[in-house]
Amino acid sequence: MVKGPSAQRLRRYWDAQADSYDRRISFLDRHLFHDSRVWVGSRASGRVLEVAIGTGLNLPHYPESVELTGLEFSPAMLDQARRRAARLGRPIDLHEGDAQALPFADRSFDTVVCTFSLCSIPDDRRALAEMVRVLRPGGLLLLADHVAAASWFGRAMQGLVELVTIPLAGERLRRRPIRQVQALGLPIEAHDRFKLGIIERLAARVPGHVD
């Protein structure tokens, strides 16, 4: 769990980004992420938890039939998500909290979603373990993020960018969540990696059957 001065600093940073976040991320959505939000949202079903929901940019892409819960570390970002849900007329249960210590019981959700956020969570392994913990047997984990580039040159460039992004926002560009998901024992059902390998999305299933 993020605690102490580092947590306060990160929360202040993301709170300060809340009002302008959608404008800045729209360029990446168009030119880098492509249809990743649709790709993820369209696969969600049943009781859905979105971890690090941010300003709620994924909300328009979920099927109407799902029951949505969202969790966000930044109160200001959470307020933006709440406003977006109201504009869309989308019922959602929103919580302020830490992805590394999810405030939900084991086996609570049919689908867990996290998009373009694991890169900024201090302990991504713990966060992924928490996401798996709250999934029911047969439940689906849906992830999309920017990851380590396929080429050594790309990874070197990402390393230079991290000299700024890690101290500023704790944002790491060279993680590979798929490896952690596989280490947790989840078979990968769908996988896509593009834009020189720096964008990766996946769907992984918790072994077992939904009750």
N, C-alpha and C positions, 0 to 999 in steps of 0.2 A: 504494500500500500504506500502511496506517495504521502509523506508526512513532512512536517517541519518547514524550514525556509524554502527548500527546493519546491515543495508543493505550492506554497504561497506564490512563489515567483512564476511557476508555470500557469497557475490559475490566473494571475494578473495578466500574463501575456495573452492567453486565449480570450480572456474577458475583453481585452483591448482590441482584439481582432474581430469581435463578433459583428459589429456594424458593417464592416467592409469585407467580410470573409466571402460572401456570395459573389460579389463583383470580381474579386481576385481569383477565385477558384473557377469561375466560368470559362476563363481562357484555357485552363488545364482540362476541364471537362470537354471542351470542343476539340482541342488539338492533341491531347495526350491520353486522357482516360477513355475517350470515345463513348461507346454505349455501355460502359461497365456498370453504371447504376441500374440501367434497365436489365442487364444480364443478371445481376444479383437479385434485384427486387422481384423479377418475374418468377424466380425459382422458390421464393419464400412461400410457406403455407402454414396453416394452423396458428398456434400461438407463437408469435415472433418477438424476439428481443433484438433490438439494434444497440450495440455497444458503441459508445462514443458517437452518438447521433449528431453531434454538432448542431448546425442550424436546421437540420431536417431536410437536407437536399434529396435524400432518397424517398421521402414520403410519397411523392406523386407516382412512384414506380412500383408500389406494392399492390397486389390484388386487393380488391375491396373486401374479399372474404376473410382476410387475416385479422387476427386480434393483436394489435401492436403495443409493445412496451419499449420505451427508449431510456437509455442511461447516458449521462454526460457529466464530465468533470467540471466544466466551466458554467457557472450560473448564467452568465450573459449569453453564452451560446444556447443554453437550454431555453432561455426566454425567447430567442429567435425561433427555435424549433416549435415552441408552444404557439407563437403567432402564426407560423406557417401552417401548422395543423388546423388552427382555427379558420384561416383563409380557405383551406382545402375542404373544410367540413369533415376532417378526418379524426375520429376518436383515437386517442392514444394515452397511455399511462406513462407519464414522464417522471424520471427520478434523477436527482443529483447524486453522483457517486463515482467510485473508482473502479475502473475495469479490472484492476488487479485483485479486487475483493468484492465480487458482485453480491449485492444484497438480496439474493434470491435463493430459494431452496434447490437442492439437487433435483435434476430431472423435471424442471419446470416448463421447458419450452420445446416446441417442435422444430424451430429454426432459430439460429443465432446468426446475426449479420454484423460485420465490421468492415467498413470501407475507408481506405486512405487515412487510417488512424493508428494502426499498430506501430507505424514508424515513429510515432510521438509518445507512445506509452513506455515509461522507463523499463519495466520488466515485461517484455512481450511474451516470454515463455509462461510466466505466471498468468498473464491475461488470457492466453489461449487455453491454458489448463482450466481456468475458471469458466470460460465459454463452453468447454466440453462438459464440465461438471454439471452445468445447468441444462444441458440438452438431454432429452429423453432418449432411451434406446431407439435406434432408427432415425434419430433427429439429424437435421442437416446444418452443417456449418458453411457459411458463405462469406468469402473474403475477397477483397480487391485492394491492392496497394502498389506503391512504387517500391521496387526491390533492387537488389544488386544487378547491375547491367551484365549482359552476357559476355562482353569483351573486357579484357584487362584495361584497355584504354578508358572505356566507359566507367569502370569501377574506380579508376584513378581520378577521373573528373568528379565523380560523386564524392570521393574522399576530400577533394578540395572544397567542394560546396559544404560538406559537413563541418568544416572548420568554422563556418558561420552558423549553420542551422542547429548544430548540437548545443553550443552555448546559448543561443538565442531562444530556441523553442524545444530543445531536447529531441529534435527531428533527425532520425537516422535513415539514410537512403539505401543502405546496403544490407538490410536484413532479408531473409528468405523464409517467410512464415510457413511455406509448404513443408519445409524440413521439420519444423516443430510439430506440425499437424501429423505428419507421418510418424514421428517419434511417439506421439500420443496414441497411435494405433488406429487412426481413422483412414479407411480406404478413400482414395481420391476418385470421385465420380466424374468430374469435369474439370478441365484445366486449360488455361489459355495464357500465353505470355507473348508480349508484342512490344513495339517501339524500342527496338534494340535490346529487348529483354528487360526493360526497366519497369514495365507494368505487368503485373501478374494477378490473375483472378482464379479462384478455385471453388469447387463444391466438394465437401467431404462428409461422409456419413458415419455417424456413431454406430458401431456394431450392435446388432440386436433388432428387436421389433418394437414398434410403437404399441403401447398398451391399448 
